[in-house]
Structure formats: structure tokens, C-alpha cells
């Protein structure tokens, strides 16, 4: 695009005669212009001062001052506004008038009657949100119901519209109904003790058979449990997770005052190791069931245990997979 020519971009249609070259100054004036209509003129009369003006377009006002004065006298007519404020509004509109026509740039607030200008919302009646809320109260508000009702008995204003009395008076006149459910007595299946049960708990499944969770846990074992699979749990797992084995571990740690026998470390992660291996005792005494393990005295001997830390326990010959090699040296078969 050549220098000095503004308003043209790529793809813009150029006026007639520009194909030969760019238009010069005064080339499209008067009859040379493609939109020439014969030079017709229109005589328009001003609404405010009634002066006549000749122009190509019909105009309502001869100047901005006449337009501003006409707005102050006619558009604001009927509102709470004195003649002095109307003149002020007319002068202010002369300074900053908007092109929308009927929109007033400056106007008085409906509540505080202060002249204001709102650029974002030019049609607003209030100068601020505070004036809006102050004016829209009680009778002026569309949802007004005559104020907060009062209690019939004490005459205090209520916090809600429902009812004729406040909460305290309503409780005195109409006391609350207390639902009294009948109590059902049952006998526990495991311990045989009598216990009380609520009436709404009778209809639930598996309710009303046991007095506590302990009694329910004792009966829901082995064949009585829905997840029983015929005794798949290994024997060593049953022994090590029994209550008797946990008590044996506590007695050994209390005897050694929670310290390792080898390095003398106190506290931390401690293990109780069998001096005579745990697997060797099971093989020598031919223990095959959980009841036989509970009755074996050698297995629960406190003198057969020693407290060790985790690192010292790994150094022993009976830790983890090392017991398999130990049983082979004694001549026992470890395939089963």
C-alpha cells in the first residue's frame, strides 16, 4: 500500500476511476462523486430554539446545546427535579453527550438527588448500590408483606413467617410427641446371657442373635463363616497369629527389657527368635494340627526364645530360608 493513503486494505473495493491510478485531491467532489444525487438540500427546524437550518440530512437540533436543554426540560419532566438542576444537567450533557440519542449521561439519583454519571449503565436511576437498597425497603419493595409477624401470646417478633406463635410458646401449647418403642429381650447364642434389643432392629437380618461383636466373632468361624474354604490356611500361619504366640513374644521381650542380646540396642524393630528352630520342633513332635501345637509344651517354653534386633536376626542360621538347609542336615524331608 503506498504511503499517505489510509483506510484501504488488501481485497478492498476501490472507487471508480482508481484503476487508471490512485485518486488525487478533489477528484470525487460534487458531480464527480459516484453517489451524487443532484445536490438536493433539506430545511430542518430546531425543536428547542425553532431556528431553521439547511443541510443534506434532516436534523432535530441545530446544536448540542439545544439538544441538551431540550432533554433537561422534556425527558426529565414529571420527575423530582428543580429547574436549576435541569439547567445543570443540560450543561453537563453538552460536555459529555452520548450518541445513543435518548440516553442521559448525567441525571439526579432517585434517593439522594445527587447528579451522577454512570458509564457502564447509563440508564441507571441510582448513583450507588447503597441508594438502591435504601430506597427498596419495606413498602417500596415488591415482595413486602407488611413486616415480620409477631407472636400471639408473648408479642415478640418471629424469625419466620410460618405459624402464629414463636418456638417457646408453641412448645408450651403443643408439647413434642415422644415415640416410645417397645423393648424386646433376647438370649445370646454363644454366651447365653439375656440382653435387650430395640424394636426397629428386630426386622433387620442377623440382628438379635448376639449380645456383642465378640460373641458374634466367636461363632462366625470355620464352617459357620460364609468365606470358609475347608481350612486352606497353613499351620505355621495359624500358630504365629494365635493369641498364645503373641503372649509368648511379649513375655520374652519383657524379660530382656526390650533390648537386643547381641548388640545391646534398646527399642526399635525387635524380633523374638527361637533358639531351637520353630520348624524343627514341629517336625520332632510330629505336629500336624492346630490343637496339637497348642498342647505342645516345648513350643511355648519361654527359655527357648531370645530378643534380637532386625539386623542381628538376619545374621543367625535359623532366619528365613536357612531353616530349610538346617532341616536337610538333620535328615528330614522338606518337600512337603
C-alpha positions in Angstrom: 0.0 0.0 0.0 1.5 3.4 -1.0 2.3 6.0 1.7 -0.1 8.7 2.5 -3.3 6.7 1.8 -5.3 5.4 4.7 -8.4 3.3 5.0 -7.5 0.8 2.2 -6.6 -2.8 2.9 -6.0 -5.9 0.8 -9.1 -7.1 -1.0 -10.9 -3.7 -0.6 -13.0 -2.5 -3.5 -11.8 0.8 -4.8 -13.9 3.6 -6.2 -14.5 4.1 -9.9 -11.6 5.7 -11.8 -8.9 4.2 -9.5 -8.0 1.6 -12.0 -6.1 4.1 -14.0 -4.3 5.3 -10.9 -4.7 6.4 -7.3 -7.3 9.2 -6.9 -6.0 12.7 -6.5 -7.2 15.5 -4.2 -10.6 16.9 -5.4 -11.1 14.1 -8.0 -14.5 12.9 -6.5 -16.0 16.2 -5.3 -19.5 17.3 -6.3 -20.8 15.8 -9.6 -17.7 13.7 -10.0 -18.7 11.6 -6.9 -20.4 8.3 -7.8 -23.1 8.8 -5.1 -24.1 12.3 -6.3 -27.9 12.9 -6.1 -28.2 16.3 -7.8 -27.3 18.5 -4.8 -30.7 18.4 -3.1 -30.9 20.2 0.3 -33.3 19.8 3.2 -34.6 22.6 5.5 -34.9 21.4 9.1 -36.3 23.3 12.1 -34.8 23.0 15.6 -37.1 21.7 18.4 -35.7 23.9 21.1 -35.0 27.4 19.5 -37.1 26.9 16.3 -34.2 28.1 14.1 -34.1 26.8 10.5 -31.0 25.2 9.1 -30.2 24.0 5.6 -28.4 20.6 5.3 -28.4 17.5 3.3 -29.8 15.4 6.2 -32.8 16.2 8.4 -31.8 17.2 11.9 -33.9 17.8 15.0 -31.5 20.3 16.7 -29.2 23.0 15.4 -26.5 22.4 18.1 -25.6 20.2 21.0 -26.6 22.9 23.5 -30.2 23.0 22.2 -30.3 19.2 22.4 -29.1 19.2 26.0 -31.6 21.8 27.1 -34.4 20.1 25.4 -33.6 16.8 27.2 -33.4 18.6 30.6 -36.9 20.2 30.1 -38.8 17.3 28.4 -37.3 13.9 29.2 -36.9 14.7 32.9 -40.4 16.2 33.1 -42.5 14.8 35.8 -39.5 13.6 38.0 -38.4 15.2 41.3 -36.1 17.7 39.8 -36.0 21.5 40.1 -35.4 24.0 37.2 -31.9 24.7 38.5 -30.9 21.0 38.3 -32.4 20.8 34.8 -30.1 23.5 33.6 -27.1 21.9 35.3 -28.0 18.6 33.6 -28.3 20.4 30.2 -24.9 22.0 30.6 -23.3 18.7 31.7 -24.9 16.8 28.8 -23.4 19.4 26.5 -19.9 18.5 27.8 -20.3 14.7 27.6 -23.2 13.6 25.4 -23.6 10.0 24.2 -24.5 9.1 20.6 -27.4 6.8 21.7 -29.9 9.7 21.5 -32.3 9.3 24.4 -29.7 8.1 27.0 -28.9 10.7 29.6 -25.2 10.9 30.6 -25.9 13.0 33.8 -29.0 12.6 35.9 -30.2 13.0 39.6 -30.3 10.0 41.9 -33.7 8.9 42.8 -32.9 8.5 46.6 -30.2 11.1 47.4 -30.9 13.5 44.5 -27.2 13.9 43.7 -26.3 14.4 40.0 -24.1 11.5 38.8 -22.8 9.8 35.6 -22.6 6.1 35.1 -20.7 5.0 32.0 -21.3 1.2 32.4 -25.0 1.5 33.0 -26.2 4.9 31.5 -29.9 4.1 32.2 -29.4 3.6 35.9 -31.6 5.6 38.3 -29.4 5.3 41.5 -25.9 6.6 42.0 -24.8 3.6 44.0 -25.9 0.2 45.4 -26.4 1.7 48.8 -29.1 4.1 47.5 -30.7 1.2 45.6 -31.0 -0.9 48.8 -32.1 2.1 51.0 -34.9 3.0 48.6 -36.1 -0.6 48.0 -37.1 -1.2 51.6 -40.4 -2.1 53.2 -43.2 -0.5 51.3 -41.1 0.2 48.2 -40.0 -3.4 47.8 -42.1 -5.7 45.5 -42.0 -8.6 48.0 -43.0 -6.6 51.1 -45.6 -8.4 53.3 -46.1 -5.9 56.0 -43.1 -6.7 58.2 -42.1 -9.6 60.4 -45.2 -11.1 62.2 -45.4 -11.1 66.0 -46.3 -14.0 68.3 -49.9 -14.1 69.5 -49.0 -15.0 73.1 -45.8 -13.1 74.0 -45.8 -10.4 71.2 -42.1 -11.0 70.2 -41.2 -10.6 66.6 -40.7 -14.0 65.0 -37.8 -15.0 62.7 -40.0 -16.8 60.2 -43.4 -16.2 58.6 -44.9 -19.7 59.3 -47.2 -20.2 62.3 -48.9 -17.9 64.7 -46.6 -18.4 67.8 -42.9 -18.4 68.5 -41.0 -21.6 69.2 -41.2 -21.3 73.0 -44.9 -20.6 73.1 -45.6 -23.3 70.6 -43.8 -25.9 72.8 -45.9 -24.9 75.8 -49.2 -25.1 73.9 -48.3 -28.2 72.0 -45.6 -30.3 73.6 -43.5 -32.6 71.4 -44.5 -36.2 71.0 -42.0 -38.7 72.1 -42.1 -42.0 70.3 -41.7 -44.9 72.8 -40.7 -48.1 71.0 -41.2 -51.4 72.8 -38.1 -53.2 74.0 -37.5 -56.9 73.1 -35.4 -59.2 75.2 -33.4 -62.0 73.6 -30.8 -64.6 74.7 -27.3 -64.7 73.2 -26.5 -67.9 71.2 -22.8 -68.1 72.3 -22.7 -66.9 76.0 -26.4 -67.5 76.9 -26.8 -64.0 78.6 -30.1 -62.1 78.2 -29.9 -58.7 76.5 -32.4 -56.0 75.3 -33.0 -55.1 71.7 -34.8 -52.2 70.1 -38.0 -52.8 68.2 -36.7 -51.4 64.9 -33.7 -53.7 65.0 -35.7 -56.9 65.1 -36.7 -56.6 61.4 -33.1 -56.5 60.2 -31.2 -59.6 59.2 -28.7 -61.2 61.6 -29.8 -58.8 64.4 -30.9 -60.0 67.8 -28.8 -63.2 67.9 -25.7 -62.0 69.7 -25.2 -59.6 72.7 -21.9 -58.2 71.3 -19.5 -58.3 68.5 -17.1 -60.6 70.4 -19.8 -63.3 70.7 -20.6 -62.9 67.0 -16.9 -63.2 66.1 -16.5 -66.4 68.1 -19.4 -68.2 66.4 -18.6 -66.9 62.8 -15.5 -69.1 62.5 -14.7 -72.1 60.3 -17.8 -73.8 59.0 -20.1 -71.1 60.4 -18.4 -68.4 58.3 -19.6 -67.8 54.7 -16.0 -67.4 53.4 -14.8 -70.8 54.8 -12.9 -72.9 52.2 -12.2 -76.0 54.1 -9.1 -75.0 56.1 -6.6 -73.7 53.5 -4.6 -71.6 55.9 -1.1 -73.1 56.6 -0.4 -74.5 60.1 2.6 -72.2 60.8 0.5 -69.2 59.9 -2.3 -70.2 62.3 0.3 -70.7 65.1 2.1 -67.4 64.6 -1.1 -65.4 64.5 -2.7 -67.0 67.6 -3.1 -65.3 71.0 -0.9 -67.8 72.7 2.1 -67.0 70.4 1.6 -63.2 70.9 1.7 -63.6 74.7 4.9 -65.7 74.3 6.6 -62.9 72.3 5.6 -60.3 75.0 7.0 -62.4 77.9 10.4 -62.7 76.1 10.6 -59.0 75.4 9.7 -58.1 79.0 12.3 -60.5 80.3 15.1 -58.9 78.1 13.8 -55.3 78.8 13.2 -54.7 75.1 16.9 -54.9 74.3 18.9 -56.9 71.7 21.0 -59.7 73.3 23.8 -59.4 70.7 24.3 -55.6 70.1 22.5 -54.2 73.1 20.2 -51.9 71.1 17.1 -50.8 73.0 13.8 -50.3 71.3 13.1 -50.0 67.6 12.1 -53.0 65.5 12.6 -56.1 67.6 12.1 -59.8 66.8 11.9 -62.9 69.1 14.0 -65.7 67.7 13.6 -69.4 68.6 17.0 -70.8 69.9 15.8 -74.3 68.8 14.2 -73.7 65.4 10.5 -73.4 65.2 10.2 -75.8 62.2 12.4 -78.4 63.9 10.1 -78.5 67.0 7.1 -79.1 64.7 8.9 -82.0 62.9 10.3 -83.7 66.0 7.0 -83.7 67.8 5.1 -84.6 64.6 2.6 -81.7 65.0 0.0 -81.7 62.2 -3.0 -79.9 63.6 -3.5 -76.6 65.5 -4.7 -78.4 68.6 -1.6 -80.4 68.9 0.5 -77.2 68.6 -1.4 -75.6 71.4 -0.8 -78.6 73.7 3.0 -78.9 72.9 5.0 -77.6 76.0 8.3 -77.3 74.2 6.9 -74.9 71.6 5.8 -72.4 74.3 8.9 -72.6 76.5 10.0 -69.0 77.4 13.6 -70.0 77.8 13.8 -71.1 74.2 13.3 -67.5 72.9 15.7 -64.6 72.7 15.1 -60.9 71.7 17.1 -59.7 68.7 17.0 -56.6 66.5 16.3 -56.9 62.8 20.0 -56.9 61.6 21.2 -59.4 64.2 18.3 -61.7 63.5 19.3 -61.9 59.8 22.8 -63.0 60.8 21.5 -66.1 62.6 21.5 -69.6 61.0 17.7 -70.0 61.5 16.5 -66.9 59.7 14.1 -67.4 56.7 15.2 -69.9 54.0 18.2 -71.0 56.1 16.0 -73.4 58.2 15.5 -75.5 55.0 19.2 -76.3 54.8 19.2 -76.9 58.6 16.4 -79.5 58.3 18.3 -81.2 55.5 21.4 -81.6 57.7 19.2 -83.3 60.3 17.9 -85.7 57.7 14.3 -84.5 57.4 12.5 -84.3 54.1 11.5 -80.6 53.2 9.4 -81.3 50.0 6.1 -81.5 51.9 
